[in-house]
Amino acid sequence: MILQRKLTTGQNQGRLSPCVCNTLRMVTRVVTQLYDDCLRPSGLRVTQFSILAAIARLGEASLKQLEDELAIDQTTLTRGLGLLERDGVIERASHPDGRVKAMRLTAKGRRAFEAARPMWAQAQGKVLRALGTKAWADAQGRLTRLHHVAVKKRRLGREGRLRRPNGRRALD
């Protein structure tokens, strides 16, 4: 029991939890802290930088595009966008469908993003040097596969919950 406790509480730094979800969350927290440390002089956190990078890549982006691009839930995205909008680095963009909320970088946002890119590259370099680019490519492939499997299983699970005992969808 003591060994299991060490694995799941992080007290044993050499081993991770046997739970896939917990292990991914543990690694993500530590890697996020490393990126945040490198980005600190820019005033951005890596979560904010990722949103700015996605908007910069897309030019203008609707909430749905950003949710899909970043694999992030609407509540978390909306909170992040609100902070970035408050700070004047993004603004609402007009969209032909007035119901769609689209965002774009402001001039201040483009400057902030460009100033933060070398800091992000520093964090990226630290991770890649420690892990190795070949190992990262392998890990990225495996994580992509895990992402696809999890999305598919989640989608199937939601569809199953929408079905009535008679096999018909609850929303039919």
N, C-alpha and C positions, 0 to 999 in steps of 0.2 A: 504494500500500500504506500509506503514511503517513496519508493521508486516512482510509482505512478504520479504521486503528488509533485515530485521534482520535475517530471516530464511536462506536466501541464501548467505549472506555475512559472516556468522559466528559471527556476533556481539552478538547474543543471544546464549551463550554457552550451555544453557540447552536444546536447540531444534536443530534438524537438518533439512535440506531441505526436502520438500516433494518429491523432485525428487530423484528417486532411484540412478541414476548415480552420481549425485552430492553428495548425502549422502555417497555412497561408497567411492568416491574420497576423501571427507573430512576426513572420518575415516581412510582411508589408509594413507593419508599424516601424520596425527598425530601419528599413530602407527609406521609408518616408521621412524619418527623422534625419537621416544622412542628407537627403535632398534638401529638406527644409534648412538644415544647418548651412549648406552651401548657398542657398538662395536668400538667406537672411538679410544680407546687405541690400537686396533689391526691394525688400518689404513685401515680397510675395511668398506664399507657401507653394509647395509643389502642386497641390490641388488647384490653386488659382492659376499657376503657370500652365497647367495642363488644359484648363478651360480656355485661356488666352491663346495657347498654341492651336487648339482645335478651331477656334473662331478665325485665327489668322490663316490657317490652312483652307478653310471653307469660304473666307471672305465675309459672308454673312451667314448666320446659322439660326435656324429655328430651335426651339427647345427640344423638339423630337429629334432633330439631327444631332444635337449635342448629347442627348440621352443615349442615342445609338452609338455615336462616335466614341463616347467615354465610358459606355456601359455603366451608367450612373442612374440612380432613381431620381424621379422628378423633384421630390422634396429636397434632397441634398443639392441637386443642381440649382434649384431656385434660390436656395439659401446662398450658395456660392456666387451666383449671378447678381443677387441683390447687393452683396458686399462689393463686388467689382463695379457695379453700376454706381453705388454710393460714392466710391472712390474716384469715379470719373474715367475709368479705363475702358469701359464698354458703354454702349448706349443702344437704345431700341432702334431697330431699322424698320422702315415701312415695308409692308408685305402686301402683295395684291389681295390676299385673303386677310382682311382686318382682324380676324379671330386668331391668327397665328402670331405668336410673339417671336420676333427675330432679333438677334443681337449682332453688333459689329464693334470692332475696336475703334476707340476714339484716337486722336493724334497722341494724347497722353498714354493711351493703352499700347499703341505701337511702340512708343519710346520705352515704356516699362518692359514690354515683352523683349525688345531688342537688347535692352540693358541686362535683362535676366538670362538671356540665352547662354552667354559664356559661363555663368554660374551654374546653370543646369548642366552644361557640357562638362564642367569640372566634376560634378556629382556623378554623371554618367560615366566619365572616364575612371573615377575611383572604383566604381562597381565593376566595370568591364575589366580593368587591370587585375582586380582581386579575383574575379571569377574566371576570366578568360573569354574571349569573344566566341570561341567554338562552344564552350560550355553554355554561354548565354544563348547562342543560336539553338542549341539542343533544348535548353530549358524553355525558351520562348515557344518552340514548336510543341512541346509537351503541355505548356500552359494554354496555348491556343486550343489544343485538343480538349483539355479539361474545360475550358470556357464553352466550347461548342456543346460538349456533353451536358454540362450543367444547364445551359440555356434550353437545350432540347428537353431534358428531364423536367425542368421547371415548367416549361410550356405544356408538356404532356400532363403534368400534375394539375395545372390550372384547368386544362380542358376536362380532365376527369372529374374535378370538383363541380364543374358546371353541368354535368350530366345527371339526370334524374334516374331513379332506380329502374324505370322502364327503358332506359337507354337513350332517351331523347335529351337533348341539351336543355338546360333550365331556362335558357334565354330564347328558345324557339317559340 
